[in-house]
C-alpha cells in the first residue's frame, strides 16, 4: 500500500536549488571563457580553422 512521504524542509530545498544553480553558473562561465579564448585566438585546447576573407574592390 502507498504511504505518503515526509515533507522536505525549506533549508534542504534551498541547498539543492543553490547547488543546481551553481552548476549552471559554472557551465556558463566555462562556455564564455572558451568562446573568449577562441575569438582572441589564444585557445590551446580547441582548434578552429582560420579562413582568409579578403575584400576585393
DSSP file (Angstrom, degrees, kcal/mol; ACC not computed):
  #  RESIDUE AA STRUCTURE BP1 BP2  ACC     N-H-->O    O-->H-N    N-H-->O    O-->H-N    TCO  KAPPA ALPHA  PHI   PSI    X-CA   Y-CA   Z-CA
    1    1 A X              0   0    0      0, 0.0     2,-0.2     0, 0.0     0, 0.0   0.000 360.0 360.0 360.0 143.8    0.0    0.0    0.0
    2    2 A X        -     0   0    0      1,-0.0     2,-0.4     0, 0.0     0, 0.0  -0.474 360.0-161.8 -73.4 136.6    1.2    3.5   -0.8
    3    3 A X        -     0   0    0     -2,-0.2     2,-0.0     0, 0.0    -1,-0.0  -0.967  24.0-111.7-118.8 133.3    2.4    5.6    2.1
    4    4 A X        -     0   0    0     -2,-0.4     2,-0.1     1,-0.1     0, 0.0  -0.358  34.5-123.2 -64.1 141.4    2.7    9.4    2.0
    5    5 A X        -     0   0    0      1,-0.1     2,-0.1    -2,-0.0    -1,-0.1  -0.427  27.8 -98.6 -81.8 158.5    6.3   10.7    2.1
    6    6 A X        -     0   0    0     -2,-0.1     2,-0.2     1,-0.1    -1,-0.1  -0.457  45.3-100.3 -74.3 151.4    7.6   13.1    4.7
    7    7 A X        -     0   0    0     -2,-0.1     2,-0.3     1,-0.1    -1,-0.1  -0.492  32.7-121.2 -74.9 138.7    7.8   16.7    3.6
    8    8 A X        -     0   0    0     -2,-0.2    -1,-0.1     1,-0.1    -3,-0.0  -0.640  32.1-114.9 -80.5 135.2   11.2   18.1    2.6
    9    9 A X     >  -     0   0    0     -2,-0.3     4,-2.0     1,-0.1     5,-0.1  -0.273  17.2-118.7 -69.8 156.2   12.4   21.0    4.7
   10   10 A X  H  > S+     0   0    0      1,-0.2     4,-2.6     2,-0.2     5,-0.2   0.871 113.6  54.8 -62.7 -38.2   12.8   24.5    3.2
   11   11 A X  H  > S+     0   0    0      1,-0.2     4,-2.4     2,-0.2    -1,-0.2   0.904 108.1  48.6 -65.0 -39.7   16.5   24.6    4.0
   12   12 A X  H  > S+     0   0    0      2,-0.2     4,-2.3     1,-0.2    -1,-0.2   0.903 111.7  50.0 -65.3 -40.7   17.1   21.3    2.2
   13   13 A X  H  X S+     0   0    0     -4,-2.0     4,-2.5     2,-0.2    -2,-0.2   0.923 111.4  48.8 -61.0 -44.9   15.2   22.6   -0.8
   14   14 A X  H  X S+     0   0    0     -4,-2.6     4,-2.7     2,-0.2    -2,-0.2   0.903 110.1  51.1 -62.8 -42.9   17.3   25.8   -0.8
   15   15 A X  H  X S+     0   0    0     -4,-2.4     4,-2.2     2,-0.2    -1,-0.2   0.936 112.5  45.8 -60.4 -47.6   20.5   23.8   -0.5
   16   16 A X  H  X S+     0   0    0     -4,-2.3     4,-2.2     1,-0.2    -2,-0.2   0.901 113.3  49.8 -63.4 -41.2   19.6   21.6   -3.5
   17   17 A X  H  X S+     0   0    0     -4,-2.5     4,-2.5     2,-0.2    -1,-0.2   0.903 110.4  50.2 -64.6 -41.6   18.4   24.6   -5.6
   18   18 A X  H  X S+     0   0    0     -4,-2.7     4,-2.5     2,-0.2    -2,-0.2   0.899 110.1  49.8 -64.3 -40.9   21.7   26.5   -4.8
   19   19 A X  H  X S+     0   0    0     -4,-2.2     4,-2.0     2,-0.2    -1,-0.2   0.927 111.8  49.0 -61.7 -44.4   23.8   23.5   -5.9
   20   20 A X  H  X S+     0   0    0     -4,-2.2     4,-1.7     1,-0.2    -2,-0.2   0.906 112.9  47.3 -61.8 -43.5   21.7   23.2   -9.1
   21   21 A X  H  X S+     0   0    0     -4,-2.5     4,-2.5     1,-0.2    -1,-0.2   0.881 109.5  53.1 -66.8 -38.9   22.2   27.0   -9.8
   22   22 A X  H  X S+     0   0    0     -4,-2.5     4,-2.5     2,-0.2    -1,-0.2   0.884 106.5  53.0 -65.0 -38.1   25.9   26.9   -9.1
   23   23 A X  H  X S+     0   0    0     -4,-2.0     4,-2.1     2,-0.2    -1,-0.2   0.921 111.1  46.8 -61.9 -43.0   26.4   24.0  -11.6
   24   24 A X  H  X S+     0   0    0     -4,-1.7     4,-2.1     2,-0.2    -2,-0.2   0.909 112.4  49.3 -64.7 -42.8   24.6   26.1  -14.3
   25   25 A X  H  X S+     0   0    0     -4,-2.5     4,-2.3     2,-0.2    -2,-0.2   0.897 110.3  50.9 -64.1 -40.6   26.6   29.2  -13.5
   26   26 A X  H  X S+     0   0    0     -4,-2.5     4,-2.3     1,-0.2    -1,-0.2   0.906 110.0  49.7 -63.8 -42.0   29.9   27.3  -13.6
   27   27 A X  H  X S+     0   0    0     -4,-2.1     4,-2.3     1,-0.2    -1,-0.2   0.891 111.1  50.0 -63.5 -39.2   29.0   25.8  -17.0
   28   28 A X  H  X S+     0   0    0     -4,-2.1     4,-2.4     2,-0.2    -2,-0.2   0.901 110.3  49.5 -66.5 -41.0   28.1   29.3  -18.3
   29   29 A X  H  X S+     0   0    0     -4,-2.3     4,-2.4     2,-0.2    -2,-0.2   0.913 112.0  48.5 -64.1 -42.6   31.4   30.7  -17.1
   30   30 A X  H  X S+     0   0    0     -4,-2.3     4,-2.4     2,-0.2    -2,-0.2   0.917 112.3  48.4 -63.6 -43.5   33.4   27.9  -18.8
   31   31 A X  H  X S+     0   0    0     -4,-2.3     4,-2.3     1,-0.2    -2,-0.2   0.905 112.8  47.9 -64.1 -41.9   31.5   28.3  -22.0
   32   32 A X  H  X S+     0   0    0     -4,-2.4     4,-2.3     2,-0.2    -1,-0.2   0.897 111.3  50.9 -65.7 -40.3   32.1   32.1  -22.0
   33   33 A X  H  X S+     0   0    0     -4,-2.4     4,-2.3     2,-0.2    -2,-0.2   0.911 111.2  47.9 -63.4 -43.0   35.7   31.6  -21.2
   34   34 A X  H  X S+     0   0    0     -4,-2.4     4,-2.2     2,-0.2    -2,-0.2   0.912 111.8  49.9 -64.0 -43.0   36.1   29.1  -24.1
   35   35 A X  H  X S+     0   0    0     -4,-2.3     4,-2.3     1,-0.2    -2,-0.2   0.890 110.9  50.3 -62.9 -39.3   34.3   31.5  -26.5
   36   36 A X  H  X S+     0   0    0     -4,-2.3     4,-1.7     2,-0.2     6,-0.2   0.917 111.2  47.5 -65.0 -43.5   36.6   34.3  -25.4
   37   37 A X  H  X>S+     0   0    0     -4,-2.3     5,-1.8     1,-0.2     6,-1.0   0.858 112.8  49.5 -68.3 -34.2   39.7   32.3  -26.0
   38   38 A X  H  <5S+     0   0    0     -4,-2.2     3,-0.4     3,-0.2    -1,-0.2   0.917 110.5  49.8 -68.4 -43.1   38.5   31.1  -29.4
   39   39 A X  H  <5S+     0   0    0     -4,-2.3    -2,-0.2     1,-0.2    -1,-0.2   0.818 114.7  43.7 -68.5 -29.8   37.6   34.7  -30.5
   40   40 A X  H  <5S-     0   0    0     -4,-1.7    -1,-0.2    -5,-0.2    -2,-0.2   0.604 110.3-122.4 -88.6 -11.8   41.0   36.0  -29.4
   41   41 A X  T  <5S+     0   0    0     -4,-0.8    -3,-0.2    -3,-0.4    -4,-0.1   0.674  80.6 114.9  82.0  17.6   42.9   33.1  -31.0
   42   42 A X      < +     0   0    0     -5,-1.8    -4,-0.2    -6,-0.2     2,-0.2   0.319  35.8 127.9-101.1   7.4   44.6   32.0  -27.7
   43   43 A X        +     0   0    0     -6,-1.0     5,-0.1     1,-0.2    -9,-0.0  -0.449  31.7 179.8 -70.9 133.3   42.8   28.7  -27.3
   44   44 A X  S    S+     0   0    0     -2,-0.2    -1,-0.2     1,-0.1     3,-0.1   0.596  81.4  40.6-103.9 -16.8   45.2   25.8  -26.7
   45   45 A X  S    S+     0   0    0      1,-0.2     2,-0.4     2,-0.0    -2,-0.1   0.453 109.0  59.2-111.9  -2.7   42.6   23.0  -26.4
   46   46 A X        -     0   0    0    -12,-0.1     2,-0.5     2,-0.0    -1,-0.2  -0.982  68.3-155.0-133.5 121.1   40.2   24.0  -29.2
   47   47 A X        -     0   0    0     -2,-0.4     2,-0.4    -3,-0.1    -3,-0.1  -0.831   9.7-174.7-104.4 130.8   41.2   24.3  -32.8
   48   48 A X        -     0   0    0     -2,-0.5     2,-0.5    -5,-0.1    -2,-0.0  -0.981  27.7-122.4-122.7 132.6   39.4   26.5  -35.3
   49   49 A X        -     0   0    0     -2,-0.4     2,-0.3     1,-0.0    -2,-0.0  -0.612  28.2-138.3 -75.8 123.6   40.2   26.6  -38.9
   50   50 A X        -     0   0    0     -2,-0.5     2,-0.4     2,-0.0    -1,-0.0  -0.626  15.4-158.5 -84.1 138.4   41.1   30.2  -39.9
   51   51 A X        -     0   0    0     -2,-0.3     2,-0.9     2,-0.0    -1,-0.0  -0.928  14.6-132.3-117.0 143.7   39.7   31.5  -43.2
   52   52 A X        -     0   0    0     -2,-0.4     2,-0.9     2,-0.0    -2,-0.0  -0.830  22.1-174.0 -96.8 107.4   41.1   34.4  -45.1
   53   53 A X        -     0   0    0     -2,-0.9     2,-0.4     2,-0.0    -2,-0.0  -0.834   8.4-177.9-103.2  96.8   38.3   36.7  -46.1
   54   54 A X        -     0   0    0     -2,-0.9     2,-0.6     2,-0.0    -2,-0.0  -0.798  23.3-132.4 -98.2 137.3   39.8   39.3  -48.4
   55   55 A X        -     0   0    0     -2,-0.4     2,-0.6     2,-0.0    -2,-0.0  -0.774  17.6-151.7 -89.6 123.2   37.6   42.1  -49.7
   56   56 A X              0   0    0     -2,-0.6    -2,-0.0     1,-0.1    -1,-0.0  -0.844 360.0 360.0 -98.3 124.4   38.1   42.6  -53.5
   57   57 A X              0   0    0     -2,-0.6    -1,-0.1     0, 0.0    -2,-0.0   0.428 360.0 360.0-103.8 360.0   37.5   46.2  -54.6
